[in-house]
Amino acid sequence: MEEESAEFYERLAKQESEAGNMFKSFSIQNRKLALIVQRAYVSSISDAVEGCFTFRMEEEEYQIHELLSGPITSDEALDRSLRLEQTASKFYEEAQKQSQSLLPDVSRAFAAAARERQKRLAALATLT
């Protein structure tokens, strides 16, 4: 999710002069979030395997590929960005809830990612 959306925001940064800096910062932050979540997950994976932990999430609810693919007009950029951030925020909030009891480090990483996505929603709302 983070790598795909980072590439999406890089495209928007090049395309959108007004909000280009914001989109560029989103792209950079996406890659940082990916590392934070990945590191927390890798450090906790043996606990998860030993505890037979799995996420119970419907993959269809968090699909972002259609939002990120294809050409994007200036008019679509804000709408797609808002929908992406809403989807990502919802994903991270649910992942945080499900991992809270068994994987505290991973849960904290998901919570941080959800907070970041909520901040972005607020920043994007200022553009409307």
Residue pairs with C-beta under 8 A, 6 or more apart in sequence:
1 62
1 64
1 88
1 91
2 30
2 31
2 33
2 34
2 37
3 30
3 31
3 34
4 64
4 65
4 68
5 26
5 30
5 64
5 68
5 84
5 88
6 26
6 27
6 28
6 30
6 31
6 34
7 27
7 68
8 67
8 68
8 80
8 84
9 23
9 24
9 26
9 27
9 30
9 81
10 23
10 24
10 27
11 72
12 19
12 20
12 23
12 72
12 77
12 81
13 20
13 21
13 23
13 24
13 27
14 20
15 72
15 74
15 77
16 23
16 74
16 77
18 127
19 77
19 78
19 127
22 123
23 81
26 81
26 120
29 116
33 112
33 113
33 116
36 109
36 112
36 113
37 106
37 109
37 110
37 113
39 109
40 103
40 105
40 106
40 108
40 109
41 103
41 106
41 109
43 105
44 103
44 105
44 106
47 53
47 102
47 103
48 102
48 103
48 106
51 102
53 99
53 102
53 103
55 95
55 98
55 99
56 98
57 91
57 94
57 95
57 98
61 90
61 91
62 87
62 88
62 90
62 91
63 87
64 84
64 87
64 88
67 80
67 83
67 84
67 87
68 80
68 84
72 80
78 124
78 127
78 128
81 120
81 124
82 121
82 124
82 125
85 117
85 120
85 121
85 124
86 121
88 113
88 117
89 114
89 117
89 118
89 121
92 110
92 111
92 113
92 114
92 117
93 110
93 114
95 110
96 107
96 110
96 111
96 114
99 106
99 107
99 110
100 107
